Structure formats: C-alpha cells, structure tokens
Amino acid sequence: MTMLNSILPTLNIFAQNAMPEVALWGGGLFMLIAGLLALAAVVIWVWALVDAIRNPALDDTMRIVWVLVIVFTQIVGALIYLVIGRSRSPRMTHR
C-alpha cells in the first residue's frame, strides 16, 4: 500500500503534464481534417453549380431544376447532380 501511494502522485503529475499536448494535437488534427473536408465540399458544390448552369445539354427547365436542387440541398444535391445529372448529358469532344 505504501508503494502504491508513492506511485500514484507521480502518475498524476505525469498525466496532468502530458494530456494537454495530446489533447491539443488530436484536436488540431481533427480541425485540420474537418477544414479540408469543408473546403472540398465547397469546391464540389461550386463545381456542380457552375457545371449545371453552363451545361449545354440541359434545356432551361432542367437547368433551373438542377440549380434549385444544388442550392437547396447543398453538397448532397451537388453529388447527386455530378453522379446522375451530369452523366445523362452527352459529352462534347474536342478535336
């Protein structure tokens, strides 16, 4: 019991000194990853919106529908457009 009482304060001091750095590093890494994912979502959203507006294969009605879907459903609508809406339009080939 005496040996355990002498080890516990040492472990407690070690835990108090080590934990803030570990917690800060993990939080910083999480914030970096979250920021990169948010940036990627914004880029995908803008790309889908611009593509829906400029897509010559869409008639005016479908263009308005896709723009509204992308604007109101954010990244989900952008991903749906890029997978479904964009794949249905014929590709223009440059020679």
Residue, then its C-alpha position, 0 to 999 in steps of 0.5 A: m500500500t505504501m508503494l502504491n501511494s508513492i506511485l500514484p502522485t507521480l502518475n498524476i503529475f505525469a498525466q496532468n503534464a502530458m494530456p494537454e499536448v495530446a489533447l491539443w494535437g488530436g484536436g488540431l488534427f481533427m480541425l485540420i481534417a474537418g477544414l479540408l473536408a469543408l473546403a472540398a465540399v465547397v469546391i464540389w458544390v461550386w463545381a456542380l453549380v457552375d457545371a449545371i448552369r453552363n451545361p449545354a445539354l440541359d434545356d432551361t427547365m432542367r437547368i433551373v431544376w438542377v440549380l434549385v436542387i444544388v442550392f437547396t440541398q447543398i453538397v448532397g444535391a451537388l453529388i447527386y447532380l455530378v453522379i446522375g445529372r451530369s452523366r445523362s448529358p452527352r459529352m462534347t469532344h474536342r478535336 
